[in-house]
Amino acid sequence: MKKTIALLAALAFGAVGSAYALYEVSDRGEWPKSRPKELEPLRKQARTLVGPLVLHRHYAIPFTKREDFESAWPHILKVKSKGAHLRLMRGPNFFLGGHKAGVVVHSPPAGQEDPTTIDLVVDGNIVDLNRIPLPADSPIVDDRFNKLVTGKLEIKSVTPAENGKKAPPTQEPEQAWDLTPPTKEPKYQHEPRYALLVFGPKREQRVWMVLDGTTLYVDRNGNGDLTEKGERLEPNNPKDGSNRFGGSGSHTHWDVFEFTVEAGATGKSKFLLNHWIRAENFVPQTAFDKDLQARWLKLRWENTTLFRKEGLGQGQTPLLFMPKPADAQVCAVDGPLTLMVRLPEYQVLRRGKAGCDLAFRIAVPGRPPRGAQQQFCNPLATTEVPASAYLEAEIEYPAKAANAPPLRRKYLLKERC
């Protein structure tokens, strides 16, 4: 029987530390039957991940024996699109469930013509590059030793001055955020965790949310009183278990809350909040999980994911609930939109046919929680941007000659992700 659950993916960045995405994962290889018949025996040891935001399909095949991998490798290469790159990586690998050797095939959503690419996770023993052929017609991207292969892309945000005035800073000063605590709170049963929603161009409407264990309090009318009727919410979880987490085991499932607040451009705003429930007996094994656990023990945040169901800004928004109102993350909604680099430390300019990703979000910037070094925002979903609207990026390249002017090139960013 096939089981489908949601898998937690984490990319480390910043002090609090992670950008999380949800995948649907099944515990077998669900690739099309049209693929080479020699791959059929591998379905049982593989798994399929779909997501995170666009329904790309990722077929992950771990190997524990060299002979099994070397027998399958020529047939795996047949599914790669002609001319598409082959990426070499080190383990442990997220898609492989922490295994150190194997193959991940990345396929586009149904109906899209994007190329199918392959990640080869090399351990030097089971997957030994000295023993296997690499495709001569494909660019090879070697990410085994350098997280950023050719150096970090620096993107400068320039805000033009107006009427001779000095341009405002890209990061707002701390005093710009009103973190006045709720005026009246219930008697909590556990140590509370706080997060704040603000609405409007001047953040004139404020809605506190407080987690009390697995109970959520929402100041739904924005008057600062969390003790009023209808503001205490209990989880409304699906009965089929589709809210379970896979992955490292740090979290077991997420609790589901749906609520409407009397705020926003239309007077009412509907939200869905997923609260990630930690595994009480979780013991981290990988260096990443150990580092994340150490930071969590210091700051004690609660992970959630917020989705706006109606109105502007329906992208996936990571929202951390903090122990004190003064440390809270602020999610700004219905405010001025701006362009934000998506995971800037992973944006790398690479030469060659393999190219590189340059991704932006259109979003309303928020206030990071205490301890975070990256920006948090409420992004637009890709479906909220008109199909005919594209971003244009202008990139400056250093000239070869010391006294020559830099080269400038413009690129139209058409892909949505």
C-alpha positions, 0 to 999 in steps of 0.5 A: 500500500502506497503511503504519501506523507509530507517531508520537511526539507531544510536549507541552512541560512541565518542564525535561527536558521532554516528555510523550510519547504514541504514535499509530498513523498511516497516510498517507492519510485513512481517514475513513468512506465515508459522509462527503461525496463532495467529500472523496474527492480529499483522502484522498491528501494527508491522514493518519489518527492513532489514539490515543494511549491511547483510540482517537480518530481524528484526520483531518489534512488539510494545504493548500498552496493557498488555492483548494483549501482554500476549495473543500473547507471547506464540505464539511469543515464538514458532518462536525462534530457539530451544536453542537460547537465549532470551534477556531482554532489557529496552525501549525505543527501536530503532527497536520498533520505540521508544516504551517502551514495545514489542518484536523484533524477529531477523531472519537470511537472507534467506538461512542462518541457523543462529538461530532466537532470540528474544529481549523482551523489558520490561517496568514492566507494559505492559510486566511484567516478574512476569506474563509471562513464560520464556522458560526453554530451553533458555539462558536468557541474561539480558541487562536491567540494564547494557549496558555491562553485564560482563565488557568491552573487552580490545583489545590491538593492538601490532605492532612488533618492527623491527630491534630493533626500537621502534614500532610505535604508534597505533594512528598517530600524528596530524601532519601526516595528510596534511590538506592544504586547497584547493588552489582555491574555489568558492563563496559559497552560504552557510557556507561550510563543508569540508571533504578530500579523500586521496589515496595511501600508502603515501597519495600522492593524495588529493581530497577535497570535500565541501558541500555548502548547498545541492550542492557538490564540488569535486576536481575531478582531485586533483589539489586543484582548486574547481572552474573548470568545472564539479566539482560542483555537484547537487543531483541526487535523486531517483524518487520513494522516496526510499531515505527517512528516518524514525526513530526519524525525525531528518533527512528527506531524503538523497541527492545522488551524484555519481562522479569519481575522477582521483586518486587511484591505477587504476588512477580513482575511482568512489564513491557514497555519500549520504548527510543526510538532516536535518529536520529544525523543528526537536525537540529531544524527547529522551535523546539520540537525545537531547545529539546528538543535543547538540553536533551538535549545538556545532560542526555543522558537516554534516552527509554523507555516502560514498561508493566506487563503484570500487576498494578496500574498498567498505564498508559503510564509515561514513563521517562527513563534518566539518566547517573548513579544519583543523577540517576535517575528512580524508577518506584514500583509497588504503592505508595499511590495518589493523584490527580494532575492530568494535564498541569496547565499545560494544564488551563484553565477556560473559560466557554461551551458549548465547555467545557473538559477537567479530567483526573486520573490515579490513580497512584503518584507516583515521583521525577522525574529530575534537571532535571525540574520536573514529577511522574512517576508510574505510572498506572492504566490506565482499565480498572483503575478500576471502571466504576461509580467516578467522580471528583468535582471541587469547583471554587471560582469567585470571586464577582462582588462583592468582599465576597461569598463564592466560589461552589462547584460539584461536578462528576462526572467520568465520561469516561475517556481 
